[in-house]
Amino acid sequence: MLSIAVNHMTVPNMRYDETLALAANLGCSGVEFRNDLDRALFDDEPCEDVLQAARSAKQTIYALAEVKAFNQFTEKTRDAATNLAGIAKRIGAKGISLIPANDGSDVSANDLKNALSALKPILDERELLGFVEPLGFPSSTLRRKADAVEAIEAIDGSATFKLIHDTFHHHLSGETDFFARETAIVHISGVSDPAVSVEEMTDAHRGLVDAQDRLGNIEQIRGLIALGYSGPISFEPFAPDFHAHPAPAAALATSIAYVRDSTAALAA
């Protein structure tokens, strides 16, 4: 059976402990927390309380997001990564998410390698992973997973850095290769609006995955599983209309059942 997780972006209006309870009630294996929601991280409660709450709910904290524009590495980036890694360690997270700059700027392959080299000791000292998530937007400075893998291998960083395969960004980037061995987390969301073109798709279009999905979520998940991926499939809808849903748990349960049923033959 698929290992399902919930990214806090799915229910940004919920407290961290409510998110853990939701995940547990849905039969999930874990959660991802974020520092970019319109609320204080962990509602300003101590990291020790977060760790205990996760243990009580029997949920793994897969990742703490995020270090923004990590590939435009500065001392400010180092400080942000060090701070986030310290929090991740205290809450028992597996690692931290690393998001490339999305401003259309010129970031070279050497810039990416230098950033990974600088982040590696910060992560290794705390026994954490760095989850690199390429963004498929045309303005992204790192669109392709292939480029991330090349940089990671170039600095001998495969034990420290893993990929996040985001089905939305994979579709937008036009990349066709899967990197199941290098992937540690899969983010899923669906776009069902038939009127929006791929070039027009934004985070606001990202809802739950259903039979009208245009991103090929099921095909992507099947492809990853066929290549050996067995990690979490984490729900990450950004759409404001879903965030305002009066019954998100029921809607999530329906989408989880759809995804599981559609991949059951491979995930058994």
Residue pairs with C-beta under 8 A, 6 or more apart in sequence:
1 260
1 264
1 267
1 268
2 221
2 233
2 259
2 260
2 263
2 267
3 29
3 30
3 230
3 231
3 232
3 233
4 26
4 27
4 28
4 29
4 232
4 233
4 234
4 235
4 256
4 259
4 260
5 23
5 28
5 29
5 30
5 31
5 32
5 60
5 62
5 185
5 232
5 233
5 234
5 235
6 19
6 22
6 23
6 26
6 28
6 31
6 32
6 234
6 235
6 252
7 31
7 32
7 34
7 65
7 187
7 234
7 235
7 236
8 14
8 16
8 19
8 31
8 32
8 33
8 34
8 37
9 34
9 37
9 236
9 237
9 238
10 235
10 236
10 237
10 242
10 248
10 252
11 18
11 19
11 22
11 243
11 248
12 37
12 38
12 39
12 243
13 243
14 22
15 43
16 33
16 42
16 43
16 45
16 50
16 53
17 53
19 31
19 33
20 31
20 53
20 54
20 57
20 59
21 57
22 248
22 249
22 252
23 30
23 31
23 57
23 59
24 57
24 58
24 59
25 249
26 249
26 252
26 253
26 256
27 256
28 59
29 59
29 60
29 232
30 59
30 60
30 61
30 62
30 232
31 54
31 59
31 60
31 61
31 62
32 61
32 62
32 63
32 64
32 65
32 97
32 185
32 234
32 236
33 41
33 42
33 50
33 61
33 63
33 64
33 65
33 91
33 93
34 41
34 64
34 65
34 66
35 41
35 64
35 65
35 66
35 84
36 65
36 66
36 68
41 87
42 49
42 50
42 91
47 87
47 90
47 91
48 90
50 61
50 91
51 90
51 91
51 92
54 60
54 61
54 91
54 92
55 92
60 94
60 232
61 88
61 91
61 92
61 93
61 94
62 93
62 94
62 95
62 185
62 232
62 234
63 88
63 93
63 94
63 95
63 96
63 97
63 131
63 164
63 185
64 84
64 87
64 88
64 91
64 93
64 95
64 96
64 97
65 96
65 97
65 99
66 84
66 96
66 97
66 98
66 99
67 77
67 80
67 81
67 84
67 96
67 97
67 98
67 99
67 119
68 80
68 99
68 101
69 77
69 99
69 100
69 101
69 102
69 103
70 77
70 81
70 98
70 99
70 100
70 115
70 119
71 100
71 101
71 107
71 111
71 112
71 115
71 141
71 142
72 101
72 105
72 107
72 111
72 115
72 141
73 111
73 114
73 115
73 118
73 119
77 115
78 118
78 122
81 96
81 98
81 119
81 122
82 122
84 96
85 96
85 122
85 123
85 126
85 128
86 126
88 95
88 96
88 126
88 128
89 126
89 127
89 128
93 128
94 128
94 129
94 184
95 123
95 128
95 129
95 130
95 131
95 162
95 184
96 123
96 128
96 129
96 130
96 131
97 131
97 133
97 164
98 119
98 130
98 131
98 132
98 133
98 161
99 133
99 135
100 107
100 112
100 132
100 133
100 134
100 135
100 140
100 141
100 142
101 107
101 140
101 141
101 142
102 135
102 137
102 139
102 140
102 141
103 139
103 141
104 138
104 139
104 141
105 141
106 141
107 141
107 142
109 147
109 150
109 151
112 142
112 147
112 148
112 151
113 151
113 154
113 155
116 130
116 132
116 151
116 152
116 155
116 157
116 161
117 155
117 157
119 130
120 130
120 155
120 157
120 160
120 161
123 129
123 130
123 160
124 160
129 160
129 161
129 162
129 184
130 160
130 161
130 162
131 161
131 162
131 163
131 164
131 184
131 185
132 142
132 148
132 152
132 161
132 162
132 163
132 164
133 163
133 164
133 166
133 169
133 187
134 140
134 142
134 143
134 144
134 145
134 147
134 148
134 163
134 166
134 169
134 173
135 142
135 143
135 166
135 169
136 143
136 166
136 168
136 169
136 170
136 171
136 172
136 173
136 174
136 175
137 143
137 169
137 172
138 199
142 148
143 169
143 173
143 175
144 173
144 175
145 163
145 165
145 170
145 175
145 177
145 179
145 182
146 175
146 177
146 179
148 161
148 163
149 163
149 179
149 182
152 158
152 161
152 182
158 182
162 182
162 183
162 184
162 185
163 179
163 182
163 183
163 184
164 183
164 184
164 185
164 186
164 187
165 178
165 179
165 183
165 185
165 186
165 187
165 220
165 224
166 186
166 187
166 236
167 186
167 187
167 188
167 189
167 215
167 216
167 217
167 220
167 221
168 187
168 189
168 191
168 201
168 206
168 215
170 220
171 198
171 215
171 216
171 220
172 198
172 201
178 220
178 223
178 224
178 227
178 229
180 224
180 227
180 228
180 229
181 227
181 228
183 224
183 229
183 231
184 231
185 231
185 232
185 234
186 220
186 221
186 224
186 229
186 231
186 232
186 233
186 234
187 234
187 236
188 209
188 217
188 221
188 233
188 234
188 235
188 236
188 259
189 206
189 207
189 208
189 209
189 215
189 217
189 235
189 236
189 237
189 238
189 239
190 206
190 207
190 208
190 209
190 210
190 212
190 213
190 214
190 215
190 217
190 237
190 255
191 201
191 205
191 206
191 207
191 213
191 214
191 215
192 207
192 210
192 212
192 213
192 214
193 205
193 214
194 212
194 214
196 205
203 238
203 239
204 238
204 239
204 240
205 239
206 236
206 237
206 238
206 239
207 237
207 239
207 241
207 242
208 235
208 237
208 242
208 251
208 252
208 254
208 255
209 217
209 218
209 235
209 255
209 258
209 259
210 254
210 255
210 258
211 258
217 259
218 259
218 262
218 263
221 233
221 259
221 262
221 263
222 263
222 266
225 263
225 266
225 267
226 266
233 259
235 252
235 255
235 256
237 243
242 248
242 251
245 251
260 267
